[in-house]
């Protein structure tokens, strides 16, 4: 396979690179890369791999586009809201480079379909935002002997690594389980929806992921295998740490139930612990409105952060989640207490913690949080 006259013109800046040249561009043309997640990280990965001339690009994402995505997911436009991310991404990328072949997988990756989807690709890029899928992708790549380009972002910090990368002696570099043998406790790590993320950060980390893919495919440079790059966008400091070789790949024999492994429910609208959810008392936004309108004597506690409270609030008492353990005495045990946050998750976690550790029996979680209030009670209520 050679380059066409159109490809020679399009990729001319690659071709004049002495260390890259025709040989490197042909390797890109022959390559098949799967990008899992077409969101904040996936957007720059897909844009730059498409522009670079990867021959076949797979796009796996079962989600739809929301307006709140557009602050960082630069692949999409306002008019794309509500569309399938995978299908919208394919449409946009075909306009960028019609010489690339795209395969769309608008499905959720599971233990049942992951191996079939991943097997046809040379490199897999992890642009996901949850631990269950990260472990699933890692284990599938180990079983299939595929390199995995990992990235993660939160607030102002990003992580980058290359796992399961082939080495000159025929062995493989450490994988995700060598770095994180066990997932964190459910609810102990915030996600971008709750903690936020500066919009440019996924662009920085995602572009680095695309660079790692190009290095792996072409053999130029040294992939970030066996190392984890930690990037602080506030200070622009980069830290490299060595990933320990724990030989965890030897224990990976098959794909498992990763929701169960990570201690989460498959229903994202439920609390992370199903058994605890069944015992947690909840109140709807309609019921809260009746309490407020009637002048009932109850306590309303907001466990979000001060900057979130400033954006919008239900006139409750602000006690941020991190300060709850030091302010338990401010929470009444003599009347109904309604605890709330943005979506109901953080407040639910704190309710369960207070019941377990301090014997409360009068706590109620506001189902859906301020998002539900805006949707069902007051359409003019500002949300974020």
C-alpha positions in Angstrom: 0.0 0.0 0.0 1.3 3.4 -1.0 0.2 7.0 -0.5 -2.1 8.6 -3.1 -1.3 12.1 -4.5 -4.0 13.5 -2.2 -2.4 11.9 0.8 1.1 13.1 -0.2 -0.2 16.6 -0.2 -2.3 16.3 3.0 0.5 14.7 5.1 3.4 16.6 3.6 4.5 18.0 7.0 4.9 14.5 8.3 6.7 13.4 5.1 9.4 16.0 5.4 10.2 14.9 9.0 13.5 13.0 8.6 12.7 10.7 11.5 9.2 10.0 10.3 8.8 10.3 6.5 7.0 8.0 4.2 7.6 4.9 6.4 5.9 6.5 9.4 3.0 7.8 7.4 2.4 4.4 5.8 2.3 2.8 9.3 -0.3 5.3 10.3 -2.3 4.5 7.2 -2.2 0.7 8.0 -3.1 1.2 11.7 -6.4 0.5 13.4 -7.1 2.4 16.6 -10.1 2.2 18.9 -11.0 5.3 21.0 -13.3 4.4 23.8 -15.2 7.6 24.9 -15.8 10.5 22.6 -16.0 13.1 25.4 -13.4 15.4 26.8 -10.4 13.2 26.2 -11.8 11.5 23.2 -12.4 14.7 21.3 -8.8 15.8 20.9 -7.6 12.2 20.5 -10.1 11.6 17.6 -9.4 15.0 16.0 -5.6 14.6 16.0 -5.6 10.9 15.0 -8.0 11.7 12.2 -5.9 14.6 11.0 -2.7 12.5 11.3 -4.1 9.9 8.9 -4.7 6.8 11.0 -6.2 4.3 8.5 -9.1 3.0 10.6 -10.5 4.6 13.7 -13.1 3.0 15.9 -15.4 5.3 18.0 -17.0 3.6 21.0 -19.5 5.7 23.1 -23.1 4.9 24.0 -23.8 8.4 25.5 -25.6 11.4 24.0 -24.4 15.0 23.8 -25.5 17.4 26.5 -25.0 21.2 26.6 -22.8 20.9 29.7 -20.3 18.8 27.6 -19.5 21.6 25.2 -17.2 23.4 27.7 -14.5 20.8 27.0 -15.8 18.4 24.3 -14.6 20.4 21.3 -15.7 17.8 18.8 -19.3 18.9 19.0 -21.3 22.0 18.5 -24.4 23.4 20.1 -26.7 22.0 17.5 -25.4 18.5 18.3 -27.1 18.5 21.7 -29.2 15.3 22.1 -27.4 13.4 19.3 -25.4 10.2 19.8 -21.8 11.1 20.6 -20.4 8.3 18.4 -22.5 9.1 15.4 -21.9 12.9 15.7 -18.2 12.3 16.1 -18.1 10.2 12.9 -19.9 12.9 11.0 -17.6 15.6 12.2 -14.4 13.6 11.6 -15.4 12.6 8.1 -15.5 16.3 7.3 -12.0 16.7 8.7 -10.5 13.8 6.8 -12.5 11.8 4.3 -9.5 9.6 3.7 -9.9 7.8 7.1 -12.2 4.9 7.6 -14.4 5.0 10.7 -16.2 2.3 12.6 -18.9 3.4 15.0 -19.7 1.4 18.1 -22.6 3.4 19.8 -22.9 0.8 22.5 -21.8 0.4 26.1 -18.7 -1.8 26.4 -19.4 -4.8 28.7 -17.7 -8.0 29.6 -19.9 -9.7 26.9 -18.9 -7.5 23.9 -15.5 -5.9 24.8 -13.3 -8.7 23.4 -15.3 -8.9 20.1 -15.0 -5.1 19.6 -11.4 -4.7 20.7 -9.9 -7.6 18.8 -9.9 -5.9 15.4 -7.7 -3.0 16.6 -4.0 -2.5 17.1 -4.2 0.1 19.8 -6.9 1.1 22.3 -7.3 4.5 23.8 -9.1 4.9 27.1 -11.0 8.2 27.2 -13.6 7.0 29.8 -14.5 8.5 33.1 -15.3 5.6 35.4 -13.3 2.8 37.1 -15.4 -0.1 36.0 -14.7 0.6 32.3 -11.1 1.3 33.0 -10.6 -2.1 34.5 -12.6 -3.7 31.8 -10.5 -2.1 29.0 -7.3 -3.0 30.8 -8.2 -6.6 31.3 -9.5 -7.0 27.7 -6.2 -5.4 26.4 -4.2 -7.8 28.5 -6.1 -10.8 27.2 -5.8 -9.6 23.6 -2.2 -8.3 23.9 -3.2 -4.8 22.9 -1.4 -1.6 24.1 -3.7 0.7 26.1 -3.2 4.4 26.1 -4.7 5.7 29.4 -5.7 9.2 30.3 -7.8 10.7 33.2 -8.7 14.2 34.3 -10.2 15.9 37.4 -10.3 19.5 38.4 -6.9 20.8 37.3 -4.9 17.6 37.2 -4.4 15.0 34.4 -2.8 11.6 34.3 -1.3 9.8 31.3 0.2 6.4 30.8 0.7 3.6 28.3 -0.2 0.1 29.6 0.5 -3.4 28.3 2.9 -2.0 25.7 5.1 -4.5 23.8 8.8 -4.4 24.7 11.9 -5.4 22.7 12.3 -8.7 24.6 8.7 -9.8 23.8 7.3 -9.0 27.2 4.7 -6.4 28.0 5.0 -3.2 30.2 2.9 -2.9 33.4 -0.8 -2.6 33.1 -3.5 -0.6 34.9 -3.8 -3.2 37.7 -0.1 -2.9 38.4 -0.7 0.7 39.2 -4.1 0.3 40.9 -4.6 -3.3 42.1 -7.9 -2.5 43.6 -10.5 0.1 42.8 -11.2 2.9 45.3 -14.1 2.6 47.7 -17.4 3.6 46.1 -18.0 7.3 46.6 -14.5 8.1 47.8 -13.4 9.7 44.5 -15.4 12.5 42.9 -16.0 12.6 39.2 -15.9 15.6 36.9 -19.6 16.2 37.2 -19.4 16.7 41.0 -15.8 18.1 41.3 -15.5 19.9 38.0 -12.7 20.1 35.4 -11.0 23.1 33.8 -12.1 23.0 30.1 -8.6 23.0 28.5 -7.2 20.1 30.6 -8.8 17.2 28.6 -7.5 19.0 25.5 -3.9 18.8 26.9 -4.1 15.2 28.1 -6.1 14.0 25.1 -3.5 15.5 22.7 -0.8 13.7 24.7 -2.7 10.5 24.3 -2.8 10.9 20.5 0.9 11.5 20.6 1.4 8.2 22.4 -0.7 6.4 19.8 1.4 7.8 17.0 4.6 6.8 18.8 3.4 3.3 19.3 2.2 2.8 15.8 5.2 4.3 14.0 8.0 3.3 16.4 9.2 6.9 16.7 10.1 8.2 20.2 9.7 6.3 23.4 6.1 5.5 24.6 5.2 6.3 28.2 5.2 2.7 29.1 6.0 1.7 32.7 5.5 5.3 33.8 2.7 7.6 34.9 2.7 11.3 34.0 0.9 13.6 36.4 0.2 17.0 35.0 -0.8 20.0 37.1 -2.4 22.7 34.8 -2.2 25.3 37.5 1.5 25.2 38.0 2.3 23.5 34.6 4.4 21.0 36.6 4.8 17.5 35.3 5.7 14.5 37.5 6.8 11.1 36.3 6.5 8.1 38.5 7.4 4.5 37.8 4.6 2.0 37.6 5.6 -1.0 39.7 5.7 -4.4 38.0 3.4 -6.6 40.0 2.9 -9.2 37.4 -0.8 -8.7 37.7 -1.4 -9.8 34.1 -0.9 -13.4 35.3 -4.1 -13.3 37.3 -6.2 -11.9 34.4 -7.8 -15.0 32.9 -11.2 -13.8 31.8 -13.4 -10.7 31.9 -15.5 -10.3 35.1 -18.4 -8.3 36.4 -16.7 -4.9 36.7 -19.6 -3.1 38.3 -19.6 -5.7 41.1 -15.7 -5.5 41.3 -15.9 -1.7 41.7 -18.8 -2.0 44.2 -21.3 -0.1 42.1 -24.8 -0.6 40.8 -25.4 -0.9 37.1 -28.2 1.7 37.5 -26.4 5.0 37.5 -29.4 6.6 39.1 -29.0 4.6 42.3 -26.5 5.1 45.1 -23.2 3.2 44.7 -24.2 0.7 47.3 -27.4 -1.1 46.5 -28.0 -2.5 49.9 -27.5 0.8 51.6 -29.8 2.5 49.0 -32.7 0.3 50.0 -32.4 1.6 53.6 -31.9 5.3 52.8 -34.9 7.5 53.3 -35.5 10.0 50.4 -37.8 12.9 49.8 -38.8 14.3 46.4 -38.5 17.9 45.3 -42.3 18.1 45.3 -42.4 17.0 48.9 -39.7 19.5 49.8 -41.6 22.3 48.2 -44.7 21.4 50.3 -42.5 21.5 53.5 -41.1 24.9 52.5 -44.5 26.3 51.5 -46.2 25.1 54.7 -43.6 26.6 57.0 -42.9 23.2 58.6 -40.1 23.1 61.2 -37.3 21.1 59.5 -33.6 21.5 58.7 -32.3 21.8 55.2 -28.6 21.1 54.7 -26.6 21.7 51.6 -23.4 19.6 51.4 -22.0 21.2 48.2 -19.0 23.5 48.0 -19.3 27.2 48.7 -18.8 28.1 45.0 -21.6 25.8 44.1 -23.9 27.4 46.7 -23.1 30.8 45.2 -24.3 29.7 41.8 -27.7 28.5 43.1 -29.2 27.3 46.4 -32.4 26.3 48.0 -31.8 28.6 51.0 -30.5 25.7 53.1 -27.7 25.7 55.6 -24.4 25.2 53.9 -22.1 22.5 55.5 -19.8 21.2 52.7 -19.3 17.5 52.6 -15.7 17.6 53.8 -16.8 19.6 56.8 -19.7 17.4 57.9 -17.5 15.2 60.2 -16.5 18.3 62.1 -20.0 19.8 62.4 -22.1 16.8 63.3 -23.4 18.8 66.3 -25.0 21.3 64.0 -27.3 18.6 62.6 -30.6 18.2 64.5 -31.7 14.9 65.9 -35.0 16.2 67.1 -36.7 17.1 63.7 -36.7 16.1 60.1 -33.5 16.9 58.3 -33.3 17.1 54.5 -29.8 16.8 53.0 -29.1 17.7 49.4 -26.4 18.3 46.8 -26.4 18.8 43.1 -27.6 15.4 42.0 -28.3 13.5 45.2 -25.2 11.4 45.3 -23.0 13.3 47.7 -25.8 14.0 50.0 -26.8 10.3 49.9 -23.3 9.2 50.8 -23.2 11.6 53.7 -26.6 10.5 55.0 -25.5 6.9 55.1 -22.2 7.9 56.8 -24.1 9.9 59.5 -26.6 7.1 60.1 -23.8 4.5 60.4 -21.3 6.6 62.5 -23.6 8.9 64.5 -26.9 7.0 64.9 -29.1 9.5 63.0 -32.6 8.2 62.2 -34.3 11.4 61.0 -32.3 12.1 57.8 -33.8 12.3 54.3 -31.9 12.7 51.0 -33.3 15.0 48.4 -33.8 12.8 45.4 -32.2 14.3 42.3 -30.8 17.4 44.2 -30.9 20.9 42.8 -31.0 19.5 39.3 -34.4 17.9 40.0 -35.6 21.1 41.6 -34.7 23.0 38.4 -36.3 20.4 36.2 -39.5 19.8 38.1 -40.2 22.8 40.3 -38.6 26.0 38.9 -37.5 26.1 35.3 -35.8 29.5 35.9 -33.7 28.1 38.7 -30.0 28.3 37.6 -28.1 25.0 37.3 -24.5 24.1 36.4 
